[in-house]
Amino acid sequence: MIFRFLTSGESHGKCLNAVIDGVPAGVNIEKEYINSELERRQIGYGRGGRMKIEKDSVEILSGVRHGKSTGAPICIEIKNKDWENWNITMNSEAVEDTEENLKLIESKKIINVRPGHADYAGALKYNQKDVRNILERSSARETAARVAVGAIAKSILKEFKIEGMSYVEQIGEIKTTITKDPFEIKEQIESNDLRTTDKKSYEEMKKEIDRVKETGDTVGGCFKVIYKNVPVGLGSHVQWDKKIDGLIAQAVMSIQAVKSVEIGIGKTAAETLGSKTHDEIFIENNRYVRKTNNAGGIESGITNGENIVITAAMKAIPTMKKALNSIALDKREEVQAHFERSDTCAVSACAVTAEAMVAIIIADAMMEKFSHDSLDEMKNNYKNYINMIEKR
């Protein structure tokens, strides 16, 4: 990849960090825009108490000068406000060996693993006796850093009028209805705290989340991510690791709690005849057009100029008051799973994170095709390419 990034940090540590490499020189990087994207991730009916503590804000530490990228790696930081309550338990340095400190650290130690989380497999893989060393990094708190990185990727895409959005399609068994182009109702979607498409579904979803919360359980759902104005020709058919649909699927699947990713009509293609599956091509006003987009904007690993459409499913969060049967790693005995403060439903936040991850993949593909040293060079190459394909 050209657009590369690494994140670091723990859920209750001092901060989250990201280092982003490959951003072209000359891109407008606005702190306020990144913060607005972070705010979108925090909103959501069914979110837990953590979101009442945190007010995520990014600090740009390097790679940007006077609001523009320099071509050097960009380093960003998001402080965890909850660190104030965890500075003894999660301190990276050895703390004073007092009775009070030892008691506090011991009280936060976790040995009862949670089914469905990284606790069990992670503790065994890394030979950890305290599962907190696994929990802290595997937490979805890490997605705040990804959303900030995605905002930088979106800043690149804006220069080419490539626009993305997402919305919640389903919570539990309750599904939305949508009859318009989602971009036409984007403002309506962003104005409600479930980020869904219609008022009726919104009210039903809220009731379902409330009902689940009362029982001490959690609930998942499905969401869609859509990007428009993506040019023909990103990705490639020539090798498995160059196919853009594979890269998108991996990026979205890497988000905590995501269990499936579909592109276009997805698994429905298995039950649809070929004559109804593939998007026919017509000529109208001397332009190539399609009247369907079952492929979701990608054919054989290459973008075809139609909207990129992704659907993903998020499982119900594995941290719940309604404790599941599990084991204690130190005693090899059956116990009730550990409970850590959690959300009842976080599908809306997951959708925003997926939107960021897809932006990263598209931005990387744009830089691979059109160069990435400077935005000016990239724009010139893009313009020449568009002029070329319009003559075909």
N, C-alpha and C positions, 0 to 999 in steps of 0.2 A: 504493500500500500504506500501511496505518496502521503496522504493525509493520515498520519499516525498519531496515536495518543496513548498515554498510560495514566491511570488514576491511582491515587493512594489515599490512605486514611481509613479510620474506623468510625463506626456509628456513633460512639460516645467519646472518640478521641478529640484532639484539639481542633482538627480541621480536615477537610477533604482537599486534595490537590489534583491537578491535571497538568501534564506537559504535552503540548500539541506541536508536532513537527510537520512541515510541508505547506504551511499557509503561505500563499503568494504575497509578495510585498505589495503594499498599496491598497489593501482591503480595509474598509471602514470597520473598526471594531468599537462598538459602543457599549460601555459598561451598563448603561440603563436598559439597553435591549436585552443583554444577557440576564439581567435581574428580572426583567418582565417574563422571560421564559422560565426562570426558576420559580417565580410566583405561580405560573400556570401549573407547574408540577405539584405545588403544595396544596392547591385547591382541590376539593373533592368531598362530596357527601360520603360519610362513613370513615373518614380519616381519623386517626387516633390523637392522643394528647400531645405527641411529639410535635405535630404541626402547629400547636398553640404556643410552643416554646420557641421554635426556630422561625426566623425571618431571613431566609437565605439571601445573601448578597455576595457578589464576587469581587475579589481583589485581583487586578491584573498586575503581575509582578515583573514580567519581562516580555520582549518580543513585539511590543506595541509602543509607538512613539507618537505623541500628539494625536491619538485617535486612529492611527493607521498602522497596519502590520508592517514589519520591517523585512520579513523573510526569515528571520531568526525564530527559533522555537519560542512558543508562547507558554508562559507558566501562569496558572491561575490558582486561586485559593478561596475556599468557602469555609468560614469559621463555623464551628458547632457551638451554639450558645449553651447547649446542655452540658458542655465540658465543665462548667462551673460546679456541677453536681457530681462529676466523675473524675476530678483531677487527681484524686488519690488512687482510685481503683484503676484508672487507665493511663497513669503517668508513664512516659517512656523511660524515665530514669528511676533508679531505686529510691523508694520513699523511706522516711524515718521509721525505724523498727519499733514503733510504739504499740501498746496494747490496743489503742483506739484505731490506728491505721490497719493493723492486722485483722481486727474484728470486722472492719468495713470491707476490706478486700475479700475476706472469707465469706461475708454475706452476699457478695456479688458473684461468687464462684458458681459455676454451673456444671453439674454432673448428670442431670436428668435430661436426656436428649429429646428433641422434638421431631417426631416423624414428619417427613416432607420437607425438612430443612436440611442445611448442609451439616448439621451438628454431628450425626453419627459417622457418616463417611469421612468428613473432614477431620474429626478427632482421631480416627484410626489412621488416616493417610499421613497426617502430620505429627502423630504420636503425642497428642495433647491430652493432659489429664483434666484441664479446665476448659470446658467447651466454649467459654467466652472468647478465647483466642480465635475460634472459628466463627462464632456468631457475629462478632464485631465487624469483620470484613465481609462476610457473606450477606449482611443486611442490605436491604434495598435502599438504605440511606445513601449508598454509593452512587445511585442514579442521579443524585443532584449534580455530581461532577460531570456525568455524561450529558445531562441536559445543557450545562454550560458549554461543553465542547460542541454540542449540536448547534447551539446558538451561533458559534463562530463559523461552523459549516454553513448554516443558513445565511450568514452575512456574505459568504462567497456566492451562494446560489442567487441571492437577491440581485446581484450584478448582472445576472442573465435572465431575470424575471421568472425564475423557477420558484414556485410557491407550494408550500405543503400545508396540510391540516390533518386533524384526526378527530374522531368522535367515538363515543361509547355506543355500541350497537346492541349490547345485551348485558343484563345483570341477572345472574341465576337463570331462570327460565323466561324472564321478561325481555321481550325484544322491542326495539324501536320500529317505527315506520318512517320511511323517507321517500318522497315522491319528486323532490327537486334535486338539482345539482348541489352537492354538499357545500360547494364554495359560495353558492347564492345565500345560504343560511349560516355561513361561518360565524357571523356576529352573534346570531341567536345561540349557536352551539357554545361559543365562548362565554356567553352571559349567564349560563347556569352551572351550578357547582358539580353536576354530574357529566357535563359536556356531552349531552345527548341531544337528539334532533327534534323531539316534539314534547309538548307539555304533558300529554296523557301518559306517555311512557315514563317521563321524568317522575311524575307523582307515584306511579306504580313501583318504580325502582326504589324510590325513597322508602316507601312502605315496606318493601321486601328487605332492605338493609336494616331498617328499624326492627323488623320481626326477627331477623337473624341475630342482631346484636342482643336482643332480649334473651335469647337462648344461649348466649355465650359462644356462638359459632361465628364463622366467617363465610363470605360468598365471593365468587369470582365472576367472570364474564368475558365478553368479546369486544374488540374495538377494531376500527378501520383506520388506516393511514393512507392518505392520497397525496400524490405530488403531480402538479400539472406543469406544462411548458418544458418538459424534459425532452431534449433533442433525440432524434434517431441516432443510434450508433454507439451508445455507451455500453461498456461490457464487451464480451466476445464469446463466440461459439467454439473457439479453437482449443481451449484447455478448460478442465473442470473448475479450476480456481480463478478463472477470469469471467465466469458467467455471473452477471449482475444479480440475477434472481437468487442464486446460491449465496452470494455475499449478503444480500438483503436478509434472506432467511436466517443466516447465521447471526447477523447483527441483532435482529429482533429476538431470536431464540435465546440469545445470551442474557436477556433481561430477566432479572429474578422473577420467578413464578410463571413465566410464559411457557406454555406446554404445546402449542401448535402454531404454525405460520402457514398461511395460504396466500397465493398470488392470483389475482383475477378471480375466476369462479372456483378456484381451489379444488377441494375434494368432490364438488358437484360434477366436475369433468368426468369422473369415473362412471357416472350414470347417464351421461349425455352423449348422444350420437355425434360423430365427427362433423356432420353437416350442420349441427346446431352449436358446436363447440368453437370452431375456428372463425375468426373475424374476417369476413369478406372485404375485399378492397375494390373501391369504385373510383371513378373520375368525375368530379364535379367542379365546374368553373376552372378547368385545367389544373386541378389539384387532386392528389390522392386522398381519399377519405374512407373512413370505416364507420359503420352504423352500430357496431357493437364493440365492446372491449372485454371480452371474456378472458383474453390473455393477460389482462391487468397491465398492459403497456410493455410487456416483455415477451419476446419470442426467441427461443434457442439461446437464451443468455444475453440477448442484446435488446436494448430499449428500441421500441418501434415508433415513438412519437406520441402515442396515446398516454393518457394518465396512468401513472403507476399506482396500482391499487393493492393494498395488503390488508388481510384480515388476520388477527391473532387472538388466541384464547389465553387468558390468565386464570390460573387455578386459584381457588380460595386460599388465603394466606394460612400457613401452617402454625402460626402462633395464635392460640385461642384460649379463652377462659375455660371453655368446655374441654378439659384436659383429656388427651388421648393416652391410651396404654403405651408404655415405653419401657426403657431400661435405664438403670443407673450404671454408668461406666465403671465407677470405682468399686462397686459391690457385686456386680453381675446379678442383679435382682430386678424383678419387675416393679415399676413405679408409675406414677402419673407424670406426664411430660411437663417440662418446665414452662412457665408462662412469663413472657416478657411483654411489656407494654406494646400494643399493636393496633393496627387498623382493623375495622370490620370489612371494609371494601376499599380497594385502591386501584380499581380498573381505570379511572379517569387519569390518575397519575402515570400509570403504566402506558397509556396511550400517548401521553406527552413525551415520555422517555423514548418510545418507539419512533415517534416522529423525529426526534433528535438523532437516533441511530440511523434511520433511513437517510436523513440529510447528510450524515457523515459519509455514507457509502456513495451517494450521488455526487457529492462534492469531490470525493476521491476519484471517481470515474471521470468527472469533468476535467480534473487536473491531469489525469493520465492521458487524456485525449488531446487536450489543448495547451499543454505545458503548465508550469506552476511557479516559475521563478518570479514573475511579476504579473499583476492583474492586467496591465496594459497589453502585455504580450499574449496573455490568455484570451483577452477580448478580441484582439486582432485575428488570432487563429480561429476563434469561434465564428467570427464574422465571415471569414473566408470559407469556412466549412459550410455554413448555412447557405451562402451564395452558390456553392458548388452543388449541394444536394437539391436546391430549388430548381436547378436546370435539368435534373435527371428526369 
